[in-house]
Amino acid sequence: MSGVAIVLPGHWEVVIVVIVILLLFFARRIPRLARDLGRSFLEFKVGLSGRKDGRAGGRPEGRDDEDAR
């Protein structure tokens, strides 16, 4: 070999490239994923508290994000 060095990207470079690719291709889905994650967390809290009415106490009673559209 003639001393040619192959430089591979480090861990942080790979992480940054993956984040950029995700933002480019999935930017429209991020709000929905965040909303679904919040609802899942709310259902988890309700399941832990054992309330029968389906609310964990974090959301006002008359508000629903689906009706706002």
C-alpha positions as a Markdown table, in Angstrom:
| # | Residue | x | y | z |
|---|---|---|---|---|
| 1 | Met | 0.0 | 0.0 | 0.0 |
| 2 | Ser | 1.2 | 3.5 | -0.7 |
| 3 | Gly | 0.1 | 5.0 | 2.6 |
| 4 | Val | -3.4 | 6.1 | 1.6 |
| 5 | Ala | -5.5 | 6.7 | 4.7 |
| 6 | Ile | -9.2 | 6.1 | 4.7 |
| 7 | Val | -11.0 | 8.4 | 7.1 |
| 8 | Leu | -14.4 | 7.1 | 8.4 |
| 9 | Pro | -16.9 | 9.5 | 10.0 |
| 10 | Gly | -17.1 | 9.5 | 13.7 |
| 11 | His | -20.1 | 8.8 | 15.9 |
| 12 | Trp | -21.3 | 12.4 | 16.2 |
| 13 | Glu | -21.0 | 12.9 | 12.4 |
| 14 | Val | -23.2 | 9.9 | 11.8 |
| 15 | Val | -25.8 | 11.1 | 14.4 |
| 16 | Ile | -25.9 | 14.5 | 12.8 |
| 17 | Val | -26.4 | 13.0 | 9.3 |
| 18 | Val | -29.2 | 10.7 | 10.5 |
| 19 | Ile | -31.0 | 13.7 | 12.2 |
| 20 | Val | -30.7 | 15.8 | 9.0 |
| 21 | Ile | -32.1 | 12.9 | 6.9 |
| 22 | Leu | -35.0 | 12.4 | 9.4 |
| 23 | Leu | -35.8 | 16.1 | 9.3 |
| 24 | Leu | -35.8 | 16.1 | 5.5 |
| 25 | Phe | -38.0 | 13.1 | 4.9 |
| 26 | Phe | -40.2 | 13.1 | 8.0 |
| 27 | Ala | -40.7 | 16.7 | 8.9 |
| 28 | Arg | -44.4 | 16.6 | 8.3 |
| 29 | Arg | -44.9 | 13.6 | 10.6 |
| 30 | Ile | -43.0 | 15.0 | 13.6 |
| 31 | Pro | -46.0 | 17.0 | 15.1 |
| 32 | Arg | -48.3 | 13.9 | 14.8 |
| 33 | Leu | -45.7 | 11.7 | 16.4 |
| 34 | Ala | -45.3 | 14.1 | 19.3 |
| 35 | Arg | -49.1 | 14.3 | 19.7 |
| 36 | Asp | -49.4 | 10.5 | 19.7 |
| 37 | Leu | -46.5 | 10.3 | 22.2 |
| 38 | Gly | -48.3 | 12.8 | 24.5 |
| 39 | Arg | -51.6 | 10.8 | 24.3 |
| 40 | Ser | -49.8 | 7.6 | 25.0 |
| 41 | Phe | -48.2 | 9.2 | 28.0 |
| 42 | Leu | -51.6 | 10.5 | 29.2 |
| 43 | Glu | -53.1 | 7.0 | 28.8 |
| 44 | Phe | -50.2 | 5.5 | 30.8 |
| 45 | Lys | -50.8 | 8.0 | 33.6 |
| 46 | Val | -54.6 | 7.2 | 33.6 |
| 47 | Gly | -53.8 | 3.5 | 33.7 |
| 48 | Leu | -51.4 | 4.1 | 36.7 |
| 49 | Ser | -53.9 | 6.3 | 38.6 |
| 50 | Gly | -56.8 | 3.9 | 38.0 |
| 51 | Arg | -59.4 | 6.7 | 37.3 |
| 52 | Lys | -62.6 | 5.6 | 35.7 |
| 53 | Asp | -63.4 | 8.8 | 33.8 |
| 54 | Gly | -60.4 | 8.5 | 31.5 |
| 55 | Arg | -58.7 | 11.7 | 32.5 |
| 56 | Ala | -55.4 | 12.1 | 34.4 |
| 57 | Gly | -56.2 | 15.7 | 35.4 |
| 58 | Gly | -53.8 | 17.4 | 33.0 |
| 59 | Arg | -56.3 | 18.4 | 30.3 |
| 60 | Pro | -59.3 | 20.7 | 30.7 |
| 61 | Glu | -62.6 | 18.9 | 30.4 |
| 62 | Gly | -64.1 | 20.4 | 27.3 |
| 63 | Arg | -60.9 | 20.6 | 25.1 |
| 64 | Asp | -60.1 | 18.2 | 22.4 |
| 65 | Asp | -57.4 | 18.8 | 19.8 |
| 66 | Glu | -59.3 | 17.0 | 17.0 |
| 67 | Asp | -62.3 | 19.3 | 17.3 |
| 68 | Ala | -60.1 | 22.4 | 16.9 |
| 69 | Arg | -59.4 | 21.6 | 13.2 |
